[in-house]
């Protein structure tokens, strides 16, 4: 049976003696939550070049496009992050690991004079593989969420500021 490690609470509280998958998750969430990639490990170094992101069983998005999308957030958002609830790291046979986690993401738009946080419950799965250099990197990322609170808030902000979509 594969070994399983579980963490409950903020990703910043994942200890340095945690399992490899949980340590990866701590670095990954810090990187994707940052608007300044020099503050944390750059996201590109955590992904294989052939990594993909799938949202709600939609088409797979290549890593390059995912990184570009994350970079654009800083132009529209005042605040973005994840409150981690529970994470599981499951060791596979050949050095692979599966990290699953429940979180709530929060988004505040720059143009939102009220500063309302749009919150979205998420369930995520990250398939990790060892690269040639022995470092764990994400090969496949899957996210399941209902992003309608973010869309609704974006629409409300645009209508209040007189912008159109």
FENVENVEN-V952289 format. One record per residue. PSI is psi in whole degrees, -180 to 180 (none if undefined). OMEGA is omega in whole degrees, 0 to 359 (NA if undefined). NEAR is the number of other ideal C-beta (glycine too) atoms within 10 Angstrom. Layout:
BEGIN
psi = [PSI,PSI]
omega = [OMEGA,OMEGA]
near = [NEAR,NEAR]
END
This chain:
BEGIN
psi = [139,148,142,132,142,139,136,132,-174,147,-24,-16,5,120,157,-14,13,172,159,-39,-39,-37,-40,-47,-41,-46,-41,-50,-38,-40,-45,-22,-13,137,-19,102,-15,-12,-31,176,126,141,-36,-33,-13,-7,145,156,-29,17,152,154,130,129,121,45,20,-172,147,135,127,154,-43,-43,-38,-44,-41,-42,-42,-38,-30,-17,-40,-21,-23,-24,143,-27,141,142,-177,132,110,134,-63,140,144,134,118,119,133,178,-41,34,-7,156,150,123,125,142,146,134,170,122,151,140,132,127,144,-40,2,101,-26,-16,35,133,121,122,137,124,137,151,129,147,129,123,119,141,154,132,175,-29,4,2,137,131,153,131,-38,131,131,133,135,120,163,101,9,-32,-35,-44,-43,-41,-39,-43,-43,-42,-44,-40,-35,-31,-1,11,159,160,none]
omega = [180,177,180,173,182,175,175,178,184,179,178,179,175,185,181,178,181,180,182,180,178,176,175,182,179,179,182,181,176,181,183,178,183,172,181,186,178,178,185,177,179,184,183,181,180,183,167,180,181,180,177,175,176,180,177,179,176,179,179,179,179,182,182,179,179,180,178,179,180,179,181,183,183,179,185,189,174,185,176,177,180,167,180,177,181,177,178,175,183,180,176,185,189,181,177,176,173,177,176,178,173,179,170,176,178,185,172,180,180,183,182,182,180,179,182,176,171,184,183,174,183,166,186,176,177,176,182,175,176,176,180,180,177,182,175,177,180,176,182,177,178,180,177,184,171,185,184,176,179,179,180,180,177,178,180,180,180,181,178,181,178,178,173,182,NA]
near = [4,11,11,13,18,11,23,10,12,13,21,9,11,22,9,6,7,17,21,17,28,21,18,23,27,23,17,25,23,18,19,20,18,19,15,7,17,7,11,17,16,13,20,16,11,23,23,15,10,9,23,19,21,15,15,10,7,9,7,14,16,14,21,12,12,20,17,11,11,18,12,9,14,14,8,13,16,13,14,21,19,20,16,22,16,13,26,18,26,16,17,14,6,6,12,16,22,17,26,17,23,15,22,15,22,17,22,17,23,12,13,21,9,11,10,14,17,21,13,18,14,18,14,22,15,27,17,27,17,14,12,5,6,7,13,20,19,21,17,17,23,17,18,13,17,11,16,10,18,19,12,11,19,19,12,15,20,15,11,12,11,6,11,5,6]
END
